[in-house]
Amino acid sequence: MATRRSVSAHLWIPVVFFLCIVGGGRSFYLPGVAPEDFEKGSVLMVKVNKLTSTKTQLPYSYYSLPYCSPEKIVDNTENLGEVLRGDRIENSVYVFNMREPQSCKLACRKVLTAKDAKHFKEKIDDEYHVNMILDNLPVVVPLKRQDQESATFYQHGFLVGIKLHERGSTEQKYYIHNHLHFTVKYHKGDSVDTARIVGFEVRPYSVKHEYEGEWSEQISLSTCNPHAQRFVAEADAPQEIEENKEIIFTYDVEFQESPIKWAYRWDTYLLMNDDQIHWFSIVNSLMIVLFLSGMVAMIMLRTLYRDISKYNQLETQEEAQEETGWKLVHGDVFRPPSNSDLLCVYVGTGVQFFGMVLVTMIFAMLGFLSPSNRGGLMTAMLLLWAFMGLFAGYSSARLYKMFKGTEWKKVTLKTAFMFPGVVFSIFFVLNALIWGEKSSGAVPFGTMFALVFLWFGISVPLLFVGSYVGFKKPAIEDPVKTNKIPRQIPEQAWYMNPTFSILIGGILPFGAVFIELFFILTSIWLHQFYYIFGFLFIVFLILIVTCAEITVVLCYFQLCSEDYLWWWRSYLTSGSSALYLFLYAAFYFFTKLEITKPVSGMLYFGYMLIASYAFFVLTGTIGFYACFWFTRLIYSSVKID
């Protein structure tokens, strides 16, 4: 069996934006991907993908179970994102002829060893699904909704098997799905003799096949009656999994003409989600956040305008000394903070992450990173992260020079290694756990080398280039002079305590993404497709606005209380939303998921820790730059003697 996994050479990011408009809002007609026309009788080869389970989150290769295999197993060339997702796309014994139905075709015969039976039972216990692909379409199982008789939803992949209780007994028996009834839906092409595949469905059954005489490849199965169309569904003898048991794998193929056009064929897969709840929740969340943001902005503008007018009307120095408020700390407000090097590092990293998220969302909205482009989203994110190192180095160096720093190379090295180093360390430990489980989700050595190359070969050099350019530019000048002796900060009210205000500041940004976060977690951990990138982009813009506004408001209250230590607090105020994100991830784990294995739980919390850390860096940087712009604006608007 082939085990080589390669990363395709076409890891490129499109440089030309063009919007491919396809009606319906959910359809994916990938730029540069043309539909394939199949003539009648053309050979259709089904490819097998990984085995997946929402209970373990550990993918396995299809041939990790003793399924029917061709003489030579060939791995498809995969891109970087597919390898990191644990995809293992290989050829199979399931071969069709276009628009030529087949009934009860023999795939193979297997006699299970004790080890084989144990593996099958373990996968059934963990509710593993088998994933297959035909013409880039994943296989789905059509199921009826219990609450709606006519409604149908689609399950991604089919179960390896089922376990049932014997009548009058507490003992459970395991049954394998050894007969597959495939339905290939096609749409007539431009020519009468050609058609395009627009659907790939399967109905799995467990059938104990019977035959007379000695076994041979040409033997006729007595359980296969071509005149009985539903012989499998009516079979009373399912195939049990036991040691030394004989299992015969068979399949049917049915072709159905469909009115669905090729450009709209992915709509079936995207309708797995409940759209009405999704859309209503997002719109409701956006309306609330926009309303709160409007109120905050109105209050801030009116209050600030009054403050600036009052300060500028003061005629004598005595009157100015009697006043209280943010003007009194003008001599200390731009004093460099403690650990200014670390702040520069985190701000630079946040700029890098912000650029990656922004460009990735734009590509996703244009259709380049749709679910049909398997692995494209993760590949794009990694490449963009590496290329955005240029902006990370520039922004950290500019801020560092404003703080009168001189060792820019030291700050650049910290920017290059701090955040990626922490993430890579957690990822390496999690990958070792996956290796220990012998899962196909473990990243092989070659791919690990590719990730290290992206880090050291692209991101780090670009960081140094950006830092060099940023440090050579003139330093940003403060709008007011800084006193040599720091001003004493008066005792603060309890509600202006740094810990309290920081924790309060993270609630509103988290509320902006709360609803969308549920669907993102569902798509990742429950193996569903995520496709509403337009709404995600709107939520991202709302996140930016809320992070900026809540941080500016709390910074204004802080300065009015004559506390000028705003640098770190501005970063932590909006960045604290990451704490709520992680707490929500823990809540989601215990309420929505059925993960029982310790390794799977460690994987979940490990990856959510990485996501929360990245969210902290992103939101913290947004809040910091909002306060940076705000303080420079207000102190350059008043007269300072």
Order of alpha helices (4+ residues) and beta strands (2+ residues): beta-beta-alpha-beta-beta-alpha-beta-beta-beta-beta-beta-beta-beta-beta-beta-beta-alpha-alpha-alpha-alpha-alpha-alpha-alpha-alpha-alpha-alpha-alpha-alpha-alpha-alpha-alpha
